[in-house]
């Protein structure tokens, strides 16, 4: 019977458990694992990068083409009508003017 595993909460416990598992393997098994690890093909990652680059280039070209065929329509700009030299709107919106009028006698004249 094997004993229950301790809870794995940190890296030290994991490293200790790994060292214990490696120590239980036979030298022949370790040699086969080492040979298999070093014999693994390393060129598989290169094909992945080429594929990702090609796919992103195709998507970019497709988006660029779709914008040239159907350009985005911008909404027309509405020009606000201005009152010209009439400054009455500015005086109505300034609360400091009302405070000034309340403190002087000019409002009664």
Backbone as a printed PyTorch tensor [residue, N CA C, xyz], in Angstrom:
tensor([[[  0.8350,  -1.1680,   0.0000],
         [  0.0000,   0.0000,   0.0000],
         [  0.8830,   1.2340,   0.0000]],

        [[  0.4830,   2.2160,  -0.7360],
         [  1.2240,   3.4640,  -0.7430],
         [  0.6130,   4.4150,   0.2780]],

        [[  1.4570,   5.2350,   0.7880],
         [  0.9720,   6.1890,   1.7950],
         [  0.3220,   7.3730,   1.0930]],

        [[ -0.5830,   8.0970,   1.7560],
         [ -1.2510,   9.2260,   1.1150],
         [ -0.2670,  10.3760,   0.8740]],

        [[ -0.5050,  11.1010,  -0.1950],
         [  0.3640,  12.2060,  -0.5600],
         [  0.0870,  13.4170,   0.3330]],

        [[  1.1510,  14.1370,   0.7150],
         [  0.9320,  15.3490,   1.5110],
         [  0.3470,  16.4520,   0.6210]],

        [[ -0.3210,  17.4150,   1.2260],
         [ -0.8590,  18.5140,   0.4140],
         [  0.2760,  19.3290,  -0.2140]],

        [[  0.1310,  19.6460,  -1.4860],
         [  1.1710,  20.3570,  -2.2200],
         [  0.8260,  21.8410,  -2.2490]],

        [[  1.4930,  22.5940,  -1.3890],
         [  1.1620,  24.0160,  -1.2950],
         [  2.2940,  24.9250,  -1.7660]],

        [[  3.5090,  24.4020,  -1.9130],
         [  4.5920,  25.2830,  -2.3390],
         [  5.5660,  24.5370,  -3.2550]],

        [[  6.5130,  25.2520,  -3.8060],
         [  7.4670,  24.6690,  -4.7540],
         [  8.3990,  23.6640,  -4.0870]],

        [[  8.7650,  23.9040,  -2.8530],
         [  9.6790,  22.9890,  -2.1660],
         [  9.0500,  21.6070,  -2.0240]],

        [[  7.7610,  21.5560,  -1.7090],
         [  7.0800,  20.2660,  -1.5790],
         [  7.0110,  19.5560,  -2.9270]],

        [[  6.7730,  20.3150,  -3.9950],
         [  6.7290,  19.7060,  -5.3270],
         [  8.1010,  19.1840,  -5.7550]],

        [[  9.1460,  19.9520,  -5.4730],
         [ 10.4950,  19.5060,  -5.8150],
         [ 10.8720,  18.2530,  -5.0290]],

        [[ 10.4990,  18.2020,  -3.7820],
         [ 10.8000,  17.0240,  -2.9690],
         [ 10.0450,  15.8030,  -3.4910]],

        [[  8.7830,  15.9770,  -3.8540],
         [  8.0030,  14.8700,  -4.4030],
         [  8.5780,  14.4020,  -5.7360]],

        [[  9.0450,  15.3250,  -6.5730],
         [  9.6620,  14.9510,  -7.8460],
         [ 10.9500,  14.1810,  -7.6180]],

        [[ 11.7800,  14.6560,  -6.7050],
         [ 13.0370,  13.9600,  -6.4120],
         [ 12.7720,  12.5520,  -5.8850]],

        [[ 11.7500,  12.4100,  -5.0700],
         [ 11.3970,  11.0890,  -4.5420],
         [ 10.9270,  10.1720,  -5.6790]],

        [[ 10.1390,  10.6910,  -6.6180],
         [  9.6500,   9.8670,  -7.7270],
         [ 10.7880,   9.4740,  -8.6590]],

        [[ 11.7250,  10.4050,  -8.9140],
         [ 12.8560,  10.0900,  -9.7870],
         [ 13.7620,   9.0490,  -9.1390]],

        [[ 13.9110,   9.1130,  -7.8450],
         [ 14.7870,   8.1420,  -7.1660],
         [ 14.2140,   6.7270,  -7.2090]],

        [[ 12.9240,   6.5850,  -7.4280],
         [ 12.3100,   5.2600,  -7.4800],
         [ 12.3590,   4.6340,  -8.8750]],

        [[ 12.7690,   5.3990,  -9.8930],
         [ 12.8610,   4.8550, -11.2450],
         [ 14.1770,   4.1080, -11.4330]],

        [[ 14.1270,   3.0860, -12.2940],
         [ 15.3450,   2.3290, -12.5760],
         [ 16.2400,   3.1310, -13.5240]],

        [[ 17.5610,   2.8610, -13.4940],
         [ 18.4720,   3.5770, -14.3950],
         [ 18.1470,   3.3610, -15.8720]],

        [[ 17.6440,   2.1820, -16.2310],
         [ 17.2960,   1.9140, -17.6290],
         [ 16.1220,   2.7950, -18.0710]],

        [[ 15.1430,   2.9580, -17.1990],
         [ 13.9850,   3.7990, -17.5180],
         [ 14.4080,   5.2590, -17.6480]],

        [[ 15.2700,   5.7170, -16.7440],
         [ 15.7730,   7.0840, -16.8240],
         [ 16.5420,   7.3180, -18.1210]],

        [[ 17.3250,   6.3320, -18.5460],
         [ 18.0930,   6.4710, -19.7850],
         [ 17.1580,   6.5340, -20.9820]],

        [[ 16.0940,   5.7320, -20.9970],
         [ 15.1380,   5.7680, -22.1020],
         [ 14.3970,   7.1180, -22.1450]],

        [[ 14.0130,   7.6160, -20.9870],
         [ 13.3320,   8.9090, -20.9370],
         [ 14.2420,  10.0480, -21.4110]],

        [[ 15.4980,  10.0160, -20.9870],
         [ 16.4570,  11.0400, -21.3930],
         [ 16.6810,  10.9950, -22.9040]],

        [[ 16.8060,   9.7800, -23.4700],
         [ 17.0150,   9.6380, -24.9100],
         [ 15.7890,  10.1160, -25.6930]],

        [[ 14.6160,   9.8210, -25.1890],
         [ 13.3930,  10.2520, -25.8730],
         [ 13.2480,  11.7690, -25.8200]],

        [[ 13.6460,  12.3900, -24.7080],
         [ 13.5390,  13.8340, -24.5820],
         [ 14.4910,  14.5390, -25.5440]],

        [[ 15.7020,  14.0130, -25.6930],
         [ 16.6830,  14.6500, -26.5750],
         [ 16.4310,  14.3410, -28.0480]],

        [[ 15.6900,  13.2880, -28.3510],
         [ 15.4130,  12.9210, -29.7270],
         [ 14.1460,  13.5950, -30.2610]],

        [[ 13.4530,  14.3360, -29.4320],
         [ 12.2080,  14.9960, -29.8550],
         [ 12.5220,  16.0440, -30.9160]],

        [[ 11.6990,  16.1350, -31.9290],
         [ 11.9500,  17.1230, -32.9920],
         [ 11.7690,  18.5520, -32.4620]],

        [[ 12.6930,  19.4130, -32.8100],
         [ 12.6560,  20.7940, -32.3600],
         [ 12.0990,  21.7290, -33.4280]],

        [[ 11.8270,  21.2190, -34.6390],
         [ 11.3860,  22.0630, -35.7410],
         [  9.8860,  22.3060, -35.7270]],

        [[  9.1310,  21.6770, -34.8250],
         [  7.6730,  21.8220, -34.8410],
         [  7.2460,  23.2330, -34.4770]],

        [[  8.0220,  23.9520, -33.6950],
         [  7.6560,  25.3130, -33.2990],
         [  7.8070,  26.2880, -34.4640]],

        [[  8.7360,  26.0250, -35.3540],
         [  8.9580,  26.9170, -36.4830],
         [  7.7230,  26.9440, -37.3730]],

        [[  7.1330,  25.7840, -37.6130],
         [  5.9440,  25.7270, -38.4580],
         [  4.7880,  26.4660, -37.8100]],

        [[  4.6770,  26.4390, -36.5020],
         [  3.6150,  27.1510, -35.8010],
         [  3.7260,  28.6450, -35.9790]],

        [[  4.9450,  29.1840, -35.9270],
         [  5.1370,  30.6180, -36.1150],
         [  4.8090,  31.0410, -37.5350]],

        [[  5.2220,  30.2300, -38.5100],
         [  4.9080,  30.5560, -39.8970],
         [  3.4000,  30.5400, -40.1240]],

        [[  2.7210,  29.5760, -39.5510],
         [  1.2770,  29.4790, -39.7110],
         [  0.5810,  30.6800, -39.0610]],

        [[  1.0070,  31.0580, -37.8670],
         [  0.3990,  32.2110, -37.1910],
         [  0.6480,  33.4940, -37.9720]],

        [[  1.8340,  33.6620, -38.5150],
         [  2.1460,  34.8510, -39.2990],
         [  1.3190,  34.8930, -40.5780]],

        [[  1.1980,  33.7640, -41.2460],
         [  0.4220,  33.7150, -42.4850],
         [ -1.0590,  34.0000, -42.2130]],

        [[ -1.6000,  33.4480, -41.1410],
         [ -3.0140,  33.6750, -40.8270],
         [ -3.2700,  35.1450, -40.4930]],

        [[ -2.3840,  35.7620, -39.7230],
         [ -2.5950,  37.1730, -39.3850],
         [ -2.4520,  38.0520, -40.6220]],

        [[ -1.5670,  37.7000, -41.5410],
         [ -1.4310,  38.4710, -42.7810],
         [ -2.6910,  38.3510, -43.6360]],

        [[ -3.2780,  37.1730, -43.7120],
         [ -4.4990,  36.9770, -44.4880],
         [ -5.6490,  37.7760, -43.8770]],

        [[ -5.7580,  37.7740, -42.5650],
         [ -6.8210,  38.5430, -41.9010],
         [ -6.6230,  40.0370, -42.1330]],

        [[ -5.3870,  40.5190, -42.0310],
         [ -5.1120,  41.9480, -42.2620],
         [ -5.4430,  42.3400, -43.6970]],

        [[ -5.0740,  41.5100, -44.6550],
         [ -5.3960,  41.8080, -46.0510],
         [ -6.9020,  41.7920, -46.2850]],

        [[ -7.5960,  40.8550, -45.6710],
         [ -9.0530,  40.7940, -45.8120],
         [ -9.7330,  42.0210, -45.2410]],

        [[ -9.2910,  42.4800, -44.0810],
         [ -9.8720,  43.6880, -43.4860],
         [ -9.5600,  44.9150, -44.3300]],

        [[ -8.3380,  45.0100, -44.8070],
         [ -7.9780,  46.1380, -45.6510],
         [ -8.7890,  46.1750, -46.9290]],

        [[ -8.9960,  45.0300, -47.5270],
         [ -9.7960,  44.9550, -48.7530],
         [-11.2510,  45.3240, -48.4770]],

        [[-11.7920,  44.8710, -47.3490],
         [-13.1850,  45.1710, -47.0470],
         [-13.3920,  46.6590, -46.7950]],

        [[-12.3820,  47.3630, -46.2690],
         [-12.5080,  48.7990, -46.0560],
         [-12.3940,  49.5750, -47.3660]],

        [[-11.6810,  49.0310, -48.3420],
         [-11.5850,  49.7440, -49.6160],
         [-12.8170,  49.5040, -50.4780]],

        [[-13.4350,  48.3450, -50.3740],
         [-14.6280,  48.0520, -51.1670],
         [-15.8280,  48.8040, -50.5940]],

        [[-16.0210,  48.7550, -49.2880],
         [-17.1310,  49.4280, -48.6120],
         [-16.5510,  50.3790, -47.5660]],

        [[-16.1860,  51.5990, -47.9580],
         [-15.6060,  52.5140, -46.9730],
         [-16.6360,  52.8670, -45.9070]],

        [[-16.1990,  53.0700, -44.6770],
         [-17.1450,  53.4030, -43.6160],
         [-17.8050,  54.7580, -43.8900]],

        [[-19.0830,  54.8170, -43.6310],
         [-19.8420,  56.0330, -43.8840],
         [-19.8320,  56.8770, -42.6150]],

        [[-19.3560,  58.1060, -42.7480],
         [-19.3550,  58.9950, -41.5970],
         [-20.6380,  59.8050, -41.6040]],

        [[-21.2380,  60.0170, -40.4480],
         [-22.4750,  60.8010, -40.4120],
         [-22.1820,  62.2580, -40.7350]],

        [[-23.1250,  62.9410, -41.3690],
         [-22.8830,  64.3460, -41.7160],
         [-22.7860,  65.1960, -40.4450]],

        [[-21.9260,  66.1860, -40.5180],
         [-21.7050,  67.0630, -39.3790],
         [-22.7620,  68.1530, -39.4040]],

        [[-23.4310,  68.3410, -38.2830],
         [-24.4420,  69.3810, -38.1940],
         [-23.8050,  70.6240, -37.5850]],

        [[-23.9580,  71.7290, -38.3030],
         [-23.3910,  72.9850, -37.8420],
         [-24.4290,  73.6810, -36.9720]],

        [[-24.0220,  74.0510, -35.7650],
         [-24.9370,  74.7380, -34.8650],
         [-25.1040,  76.1850, -35.3200]],

        [[-26.3220,  76.6480, -35.2770],
         [-26.5980,  78.0260, -35.6830],
         [-26.1170,  78.9710, -34.5840]],

        [[-25.3130,  79.9390, -34.9800],
         [-24.8080,  80.8900, -33.9990],
         [-25.6140,  82.1760, -34.0760]],

        [[-25.6740,  82.8990, -32.9730],
         [-26.4730,  84.1200, -32.9020],
         [-25.6790,  85.3310, -33.3360]],

        [[-24.4690,  85.1630, -33.7800],
         [-23.6590,  86.2840, -34.2350],
         [-23.0140,  87.0050, -33.0660]],

        [[-23.2400,  88.3020, -32.9650],
         [-22.6060,  89.1020, -31.9110],
         [-23.4720,  89.2240, -30.6720]],

        [[-24.5740,  88.5330, -30.6070],
         [-25.4640,  88.6220, -29.4520],
         [-24.8490,  87.8800, -28.2730]],

        [[-24.5010,  88.5710, -27.2050],
         [-23.8690,  87.9530, -26.0250],
         [-24.8470,  87.6970, -24.9130]],

        [[-26.1350,  87.7240, -25.1850],
         [-27.1200,  87.5210, -24.1250],
         [-27.0590,  86.1040, -23.5650]],

        [[-26.7330,  85.1300, -24.3990],
         [-26.6200,  83.7550, -23.9010],
         [-25.4840,  83.6360, -22.9050]],

        [[-24.3870,  84.3270, -23.1650],
         [-23.2510,  84.2580, -22.2570],
         [-23.5900,  84.8830, -20.9110]],

        [[-24.3390,  85.9940, -20.9120],
         [-24.7020,  86.6400, -19.6570],
         [-25.7210,  85.8290, -18.8740]],

        [[-26.6070,  85.1500, -19.5610],
         [-27.6110,  84.3380, -18.8720],
         [-26.9910,  83.1280, -18.1900]],

        [[-25.8750,  82.6470, -18.7080],
         [-25.2700,  81.4390, -18.1700],
         [-24.1990,  81.7130, -17.1260]],

        [[-23.9100,  82.9660, -16.8180],
         [-22.8530,  83.2980, -15.8810],
         [-23.4510,  83.6040, -14.5110]],

        [[-23.3320,  82.7100, -13.5250],
         [-23.9260,  82.9590, -12.2050],
         [-23.2140,  84.0710, -11.4360]],

        [[-21.9510,  84.3740, -11.7700],
         [-21.2410,  85.4440, -11.0730],
         [-21.8760,  86.8050, -11.3510]],

        [[-22.4950,  86.9600, -12.5050],
         [-23.1450,  88.2260, -12.8140],
         [-24.3040,  88.4880, -11.8550]],

        [[-25.0570,  87.4780, -11.5230],
         [-26.1930,  87.6490, -10.6120],
         [-25.7130,  87.9610,  -9.1940]],

        [[-24.6000,  87.3570,  -8.7940],
         [-24.0310,  87.6770,  -7.4850],
         [-23.5690,  89.1250,  -7.4620]],

        [[-22.9610,  89.5830,  -8.5220],
         [-22.4770,  90.9620,  -8.6020],
         [-23.6540,  91.9450,  -8.6050]],

        [[-24.7050,  91.6050,  -9.3420],
         [-25.8740,  92.4800,  -9.3650],
         [-26.5420,  92.5810,  -8.0010]],

        [[-26.5310,  91.5050,  -7.2470],
         [-27.1560,  91.5230,  -5.9290],
         [-26.3720,  92.3300,  -4.9070]],

        [[-25.0860,  92.4940,  -5.1110],
         [-24.2670,  93.2130,  -4.1340],
         [-24.1310,  94.6900,  -4.4480]],

        [[-24.5480,  95.1390,  -5.6120],
         [-24.4140,  96.5730,  -5.9790],
         [-25.7950,  97.1950,  -6.1040]],

        [[-25.7930,  98.5020,  -6.1540],
         [-27.0290,  99.2350,  -6.3370],
         [-27.3190,  99.4960,  -7.8110]],

        [[-26.5170,  98.9960,  -8.7020],
         [-26.7010,  99.2290, -10.1330],
         [-27.9460,  98.5350, -10.6670]],

        [[-28.3650,  97.5010, -10.0310],
         [-29.5280,  96.7940, -10.5120],
         [-30.7900,  97.6160, -10.3660]],

        [[-30.8080,  98.5760,  -9.4640],
         [-32.0030,  99.3870,  -9.2580],
         [-32.0680, 100.5910, -10.1910]],

        [[-31.0030, 100.9180, -10.8490],
         [-30.9810, 102.1060, -11.6990],
         [-31.6020, 101.8740, -13.0420]]])
